[in-house]
Amino acid sequence: MKSKLGLVSIILFFVGLIAFMIAYLLVISHLLIIGAIASGMGFVLALFAEKDRDKKRGLIGNGILLIFAIFPFIVRILYWTGP
């Protein structure tokens, strides 16, 4: 079962990547949330996967997606809100 977690993590990475690309191109905020949830689930699944290249790819890919998903929300909340 652990051997398949890495593959599921990579699949969730691609789901998140496609959701982010469509969200940024078409400005649909719901897809950003879907992409963040998919990459978060993929990151957690990659933590429990067997130690092979799928685990590394899942951790790195989903980690990068999470950074790009969380960073715009933090900037929007902290810096673009006025008093």
N, C-alpha and C positions, 0 to 999 in steps of 0.2 A: 504494500500500500504506500509506503514511503517513497518508493521509486516513481510512483505516478504523481506525487504531489509537486515535484519539480516541473513536470509537463503541464499540469493544471495551472501552476504559477505563471508559466510562460504564456499560456493561452489567455489568462487574465491580464497579463501585460499587454498583449495585442488588443484585447477588448478595451482596456483603458486608453491605450495610445490612439486607437481609432475614435473613441469617444472624445478625447481631448482635441484631436485634429478637427473633427466636425464641429465641436463646440466653439473653437476659436475661429473657424472659418465662417460659420453661420450665426455666431453669437447666440447660442442657446445655453443658458446657464444650468439647466437641468442635466445636460450631458457632462458638465464639469463635475457635478456631484456623483454621477454614475461612474465616471472615470476614476474619481478619487476613491470611491468604495471598491471598485474592481482592483485598482492597484494596491490598496491597503490589504485586501484579502489575499492578493497574490504575494505580497511581501510577507505576510504571516505564514502562508503556506510554504513559501520558500525557506523560512526559518526551520520548519520541521521536515524538510525534504532530506533525502540522502545526500551525502557529500559527493557531488559530481558537478559537471558543467551546467546542468539545468538549475541547480541550486544557486550557483554564482550568477548565471544570467538572470534568474528570477529576482534575486536580491538587488543586483545592480540596476536592472531595468525598472523594476517597480519602485525602487528607492528614488531614482531620478524622476519618475513620474510623480511620486508623492511630493518631492521638493517643488516641482513646477506647478503642482496643484495647490499646495498649501501656501506658497509664497505670494501669489496674487491676492488670495483672501486676506492674508496678514497685511499686505500693503494697502489694500482697499479699506480695511477696518481701521488701521492705525493712522494712516497718513492722508487719506482722501476724505475723511469725515471732518466736518467743521464744527466749531462750538455752537 
